[in-house]
């Protein structure tokens, strides 16, 4: 490319990731944030290593599994995988097998919902129920608008 060897390019990329203030700051902000970042980076590597043009069902299944584990780590983290699935699920390539390859993330989501229902008696996250139950929406909306 620019006359840089492959090993130096990898070391430079690793340094740039570590030197990024945003990456370092946000991955240290909570217990699960670093793990979600790791899952997202692994899924990105899987998508990048897939042959361009034709994506295999195995690649879709692997990214779906990583997204499912991310969902179990942090439920809203699965939204970070939308670009991955948009790249992998081209309309011309959608088949029954391709949709079945999405089953890991679906199984994880349904299992998580059933766990919440059985354990807490609610389908919403426990933190939402603890913070918001009993407070009418009309009281929450102005505060949300101010905070936004």
Backbone bond lengths (Angstrom), bond angles and torsions (degrees), N, CA, C in turn:
res aa  C-N    CA-C-N  psi(-1)  N-CA   C-N-CA  omega(-1)  CA-C   N-CA-C  phi
1 X - - - 1.453 - - 1.532 110.41 -
2 X 1.312 116.27 -82.20 1.453 120.77 179.74 1.527 111.09 -106.09
3 X 1.313 116.83 18.52 1.444 120.36 -177.64 1.528 112.27 81.62
4 X 1.330 117.93 13.73 1.457 122.51 179.68 1.518 107.59 -97.05
5 X 1.332 116.28 133.31 1.463 118.47 179.70 1.530 110.41 -68.80
6 X 1.323 114.15 161.38 1.466 121.42 -176.66 1.529 111.29 -60.95
7 X 1.343 118.02 -43.34 1.470 121.35 -179.17 1.521 111.65 -65.64
8 X 1.299 117.13 -40.82 1.466 120.25 179.28 1.530 109.66 -66.52
9 X 1.312 116.46 -38.67 1.467 119.91 178.48 1.526 110.43 -62.33
10 X 1.336 117.74 -41.56 1.461 120.52 178.00 1.528 111.24 -64.66
11 X 1.319 116.86 -43.32 1.466 120.33 179.33 1.524 110.62 -64.51
12 X 1.316 116.78 -40.11 1.454 121.25 178.49 1.525 110.66 -64.89
13 X 1.334 116.94 -42.16 1.472 120.35 178.47 1.525 110.57 -62.94
14 X 1.337 117.24 -43.61 1.464 120.67 177.82 1.514 111.83 -61.96
15 X 1.320 117.10 -41.39 1.461 120.94 178.45 1.524 110.59 -63.30
16 X 1.339 116.73 -43.92 1.464 119.99 -178.86 1.526 111.45 -63.47
17 X 1.334 117.14 -36.63 1.468 120.10 177.15 1.531 109.69 -64.65
18 X 1.334 116.78 -45.41 1.463 120.63 -179.47 1.529 112.33 -69.64
19 X 1.339 116.66 -30.25 1.455 120.50 -178.84 1.526 112.37 -80.35
20 X 1.304 117.53 -12.83 1.467 120.68 -179.71 1.525 109.71 -70.29
21 X 1.317 116.52 117.28 1.464 120.78 -179.70 1.524 111.25 -59.85
22 X 1.336 116.73 -44.49 1.453 120.02 -177.74 1.521 111.16 -60.96
23 X 1.328 116.84 -45.16 1.454 120.49 -179.63 1.525 110.63 -63.49
24 X 1.316 117.27 -48.00 1.461 121.08 -179.21 1.530 111.04 -63.90
25 X 1.319 117.22 -42.27 1.464 121.58 -177.70 1.519 111.86 -65.85
26 X 1.342 116.86 -51.54 1.455 119.78 -173.69 1.522 113.25 -74.20
27 X 1.329 118.13 -29.90 1.456 118.17 178.94 1.516 112.25 -74.37
28 X 1.316 118.10 -14.23 1.462 120.92 177.85 1.526 112.33 -102.25
29 X 1.327 118.63 6.99 1.464 122.33 -174.77 1.520 114.05 -81.43
30 X 1.281 119.25 -19.48 1.452 120.22 -178.55 1.505 109.54 -158.29
31 X 1.302 115.13 166.68 1.457 118.88 -176.12 1.523 112.36 -64.79
32 X 1.324 117.51 -36.71 1.456 119.81 -173.63 1.521 113.63 -94.33
33 X 1.307 118.95 -13.17 1.459 121.30 -173.48 1.528 111.68 -65.23
34 X 1.323 117.25 -42.33 1.453 120.37 178.07 1.516 111.84 -63.10
35 X 1.330 116.86 -39.79 1.461 121.10 179.32 1.526 111.03 -67.16
36 X 1.325 117.25 -41.33 1.466 120.65 176.94 1.530 109.81 -63.19
37 X 1.324 116.73 -40.45 1.466 120.16 177.29 1.525 111.05 -62.25
38 X 1.323 116.75 -41.81 1.464 120.54 178.02 1.522 111.14 -61.69
39 X 1.341 117.41 -46.63 1.465 120.98 178.50 1.526 111.12 -60.38
40 X 1.324 116.53 -41.09 1.462 120.42 -179.99 1.531 110.98 -65.40
41 X 1.321 116.93 -40.92 1.466 120.16 178.33 1.524 111.40 -66.10
42 X 1.332 117.24 -40.04 1.467 120.30 177.95 1.528 110.28 -63.29
43 X 1.334 116.69 -44.66 1.469 119.76 179.51 1.523 110.87 -63.89
44 X 1.316 116.95 -37.64 1.462 120.37 178.04 1.521 110.36 -64.14
45 X 1.321 117.33 -40.73 1.464 120.68 176.89 1.526 111.01 -63.13
46 X 1.328 116.81 -40.45 1.470 120.53 179.22 1.527 110.44 -62.78
47 X 1.328 116.52 -44.07 1.468 120.25 -179.87 1.524 110.47 -66.61
48 X 1.336 117.07 -41.48 1.463 120.83 -179.47 1.523 112.23 -65.86
49 X 1.339 117.78 -31.85 1.454 121.02 -178.42 1.525 112.50 -83.87
50 X 1.325 116.71 -10.87 1.472 119.73 177.83 1.522 108.77 -68.06
51 X 1.316 117.01 142.89 1.467 118.98 179.35 1.533 110.51 -62.16
52 X 1.317 115.85 135.59 1.464 118.84 -179.54 1.519 109.88 -70.56
53 X 1.296 114.88 146.51 1.463 119.83 179.43 1.514 112.65 99.82
54 X 1.321 117.27 -56.89 1.465 120.56 -177.76 1.528 108.94 -127.13
55 X 1.302 115.87 119.08 1.457 121.08 179.77 1.517 108.71 -100.12
56 X 1.320 116.19 137.84 1.463 119.60 -178.33 1.525 111.10 -84.16
57 X 1.324 114.71 158.14 1.462 120.45 175.52 1.524 110.17 -63.73
58 X 1.317 116.30 -30.78 1.464 121.04 178.87 1.530 110.93 -63.48
59 X 1.332 117.01 -41.27 1.463 121.17 178.19 1.518 110.14 -63.83
60 X 1.330 116.73 -45.07 1.469 120.84 178.56 1.525 109.66 -61.45
61 X 1.338 117.33 -42.82 1.462 120.94 179.40 1.513 112.38 -63.85
62 X 1.331 117.24 -39.65 1.459 120.71 179.68 1.523 111.40 -66.92
63 X 1.320 116.68 -44.60 1.474 120.07 177.39 1.523 109.67 -65.06
64 X 1.321 117.61 -36.53 1.462 121.23 177.37 1.531 111.10 -64.24
65 X 1.319 116.64 -40.08 1.466 120.70 177.39 1.521 110.80 -65.05
66 X 1.327 117.39 -43.85 1.465 120.87 178.37 1.530 110.03 -63.74
67 X 1.322 117.23 -40.38 1.470 120.81 177.33 1.525 110.83 -64.56
68 X 1.337 117.27 -37.82 1.458 120.64 178.13 1.520 112.39 -65.18
69 X 1.316 117.03 -42.04 1.468 120.62 177.47 1.530 109.84 -66.07
70 X 1.332 116.14 -37.02 1.465 119.87 176.12 1.522 110.42 -63.85
71 X 1.318 117.19 -40.80 1.456 121.45 177.89 1.527 110.83 -59.77
72 X 1.332 116.72 -38.79 1.463 119.83 178.48 1.523 111.56 -71.70
73 X 1.331 116.86 -26.85 1.459 120.88 177.70 1.518 110.83 -76.81
74 X 1.321 116.06 -47.81 1.469 122.33 178.82 1.526 106.81 -149.81
75 X 1.331 117.94 112.27 1.468 120.75 -172.50 1.528 115.15 -54.93
76 X 1.325 118.27 -38.31 1.462 118.29 -179.54 1.527 112.20 -78.63
77 X 1.321 118.13 -8.75 1.457 121.68 178.45 1.509 113.26 -65.33
78 X 1.322 117.19 -23.25 1.468 120.24 -179.60 1.533 110.91 -65.22
79 X 1.315 118.05 -22.63 1.469 120.85 178.50 1.526 111.71 -65.30
80 X 1.325 116.67 -24.84 1.465 120.54 179.00 1.531 111.80 -67.96
81 X 1.331 117.01 -15.32 1.457 121.19 -177.84 1.525 113.01 -92.20
82 X 1.314 117.87 -1.50 1.472 120.73 179.34 1.533 111.60 -56.82
83 X 1.350 119.78 -46.51 1.473 118.19 177.98 1.530 112.79 -60.39
84 X 1.335 116.96 -36.04 1.459 120.25 178.50 1.532 110.60 -61.78
85 X 1.334 115.13 -47.11 1.464 118.87 -178.51 1.527 111.33 -68.63
86 X 1.331 117.63 -32.64 1.468 119.57 176.24 1.522 111.22 -65.61
87 X 1.324 116.62 -35.09 1.470 119.88 176.67 1.523 111.72 -71.95
88 X 1.325 116.35 -36.39 1.465 120.62 -175.13 1.521 113.89 -83.83
89 X 1.315 117.34 -29.65 1.468 120.77 -174.16 1.525 110.82 -106.60
90 X 1.300 115.23 72.82 1.461 120.10 176.67 1.527 108.72 -73.20
91 X 1.319 118.23 138.69 1.476 120.04 -176.36 1.525 113.64 -54.87
92 X 1.317 118.40 -35.15 1.468 120.33 -177.91 1.525 112.01 -71.19
93 X 1.335 117.64 -19.85 1.465 121.57 -175.76 1.526 113.61 -104.40
94 X 1.316 118.66 5.05 1.459 120.42 -176.30 1.532 109.84 -74.81
95 X 1.316 115.01 129.56 1.459 121.49 178.71 1.528 107.76 -141.39
96 X 1.314 116.41 175.29 1.465 120.53 178.36 1.530 109.77 -63.24
97 X 1.334 116.14 -41.37 1.476 119.95 178.35 1.520 111.11 -62.42
98 X 1.313 116.41 -38.97 1.468 120.66 -179.61 1.524 110.07 -66.13
99 X 1.324 116.53 -40.14 1.466 119.84 178.00 1.525 111.33 -69.54
100 X 1.338 117.03 -34.78 1.468 120.05 175.75 1.527 111.57 -66.64
101 X 1.321 116.44 -27.38 1.461 120.23 177.28 1.522 111.58 -66.52
102 X 1.326 117.19 -18.39 1.469 121.51 176.42 1.526 112.57 -81.94
103 X 1.324 117.66 -4.64 1.464 120.28 -174.43 1.528 114.83 -59.28
104 X 1.348 121.34 -32.30 1.468 117.60 179.11 1.531 114.20 -58.19
105 X 1.332 117.21 -44.25 1.460 118.86 -179.54 1.533 110.68 -69.49
106 X 1.313 117.12 -34.10 1.470 120.61 178.42 1.527 110.52 -68.51
107 X 1.333 117.06 -43.41 1.472 121.09 178.39 1.527 110.25 -62.87
108 X 1.324 117.18 -42.32 1.468 120.29 178.59 1.528 111.12 -63.21
109 X 1.340 117.07 -42.52 1.464 120.70 -179.97 1.530 111.34 -64.85
110 X 1.324 116.73 -45.58 1.472 119.40 179.32 1.521 111.38 -66.94
111 X 1.334 117.34 -40.15 1.457 120.60 177.39 1.517 111.97 -62.64
112 X 1.327 116.02 -38.98 1.466 120.17 178.64 1.530 111.17 -66.78
113 X 1.332 115.93 -41.84 1.470 119.54 177.73 1.530 111.07 -63.51
114 X 1.322 116.89 -43.06 1.473 119.88 178.15 1.529 111.30 -64.22
115 X 1.317 117.08 -38.91 1.460 120.61 176.60 1.516 110.66 -61.47
116 X 1.333 117.37 -45.67 1.479 120.57 178.27 1.524 110.79 -60.09
117 X 1.334 115.66 -46.04 1.460 120.19 -177.68 1.528 110.47 -62.11
118 X 1.331 116.47 -44.61 1.464 120.97 -178.62 1.527 111.77 -69.50
119 X 1.331 117.19 -41.22 1.466 120.80 -174.66 1.523 112.93 -81.95
120 X 1.341 117.28 -47.16 1.460 121.51 -173.31 1.523 114.10 -105.84
121 X 1.316 116.62 -14.26 1.458 119.71 -176.77 1.521 112.77 75.54
122 X 1.319 117.51 14.53 1.468 123.91 -179.85 1.521 109.59 -134.47
123 X 1.332 116.66 151.39 1.455 120.29 175.00 1.525 112.09 -92.77
124 X 1.328 116.58 -17.37 1.464 120.19 178.03 1.524 108.77 -82.89
125 X 1.332 117.59 158.38 1.469 119.28 179.06 1.519 111.91 -57.96
126 X 1.311 115.69 148.21 1.454 122.31 -178.86 1.530 111.33 -57.61
127 X 1.330 117.68 -39.54 1.467 119.81 -179.48 1.528 110.92 -65.43
128 X 1.323 117.37 -35.41 1.463 120.04 176.83 1.528 109.85 -64.90
129 X 1.322 115.44 -45.89 1.464 119.32 -179.20 1.524 110.87 -61.99
130 X 1.320 117.54 -41.51 1.465 120.75 -179.04 1.522 112.38 -68.08
131 X 1.328 117.37 -37.26 1.462 121.12 -175.61 1.526 113.55 -86.81
132 X 1.320 117.95 -31.30 1.458 120.04 -168.75 1.518 115.81 -111.63
133 X 1.303 118.06 -22.77 1.462 119.11 -178.33 1.528 109.81 -63.18
134 X 1.306 115.28 133.46 1.457 120.35 179.71 1.516 112.98 93.35
135 X 1.318 118.29 -12.99 1.459 121.50 177.47 1.519 107.63 -103.27
136 X 1.328 117.25 118.26 1.469 118.98 -177.52 1.529 111.27 -65.37
137 X 1.335 115.19 149.99 1.471 121.39 -178.92 1.526 111.15 -59.32
138 X 1.308 118.04 -33.97 1.467 121.15 -178.66 1.533 110.88 -63.86
139 X 1.324 117.35 -26.35 1.467 120.47 177.37 1.527 110.97 -84.85
140 X 1.316 118.10 -25.73 1.473 121.19 -178.01 1.523 112.45 -83.50
141 X 1.315 118.37 -31.13 1.463 121.72 -174.11 1.540 112.27 -62.66
142 X 1.344 120.05 -50.09 1.474 118.49 179.20 1.527 112.77 -59.73
143 X 1.315 117.14 -38.78 1.467 120.28 178.60 1.516 110.07 -64.71
144 X 1.317 117.49 -41.02 1.450 121.24 178.23 1.518 112.34 -64.91
145 X 1.327 116.59 -37.75 1.457 120.14 178.35 1.519 111.84 -67.64
146 X 1.319 116.75 -37.74 1.458 120.95 177.92 1.512 110.68 -68.24
147 X 1.335 116.66 -42.18 1.460 120.33 -178.62 1.513 112.17 -69.57
148 X 1.320 116.26 -25.94 1.460 120.24 -179.36 1.490 109.01 -83.57
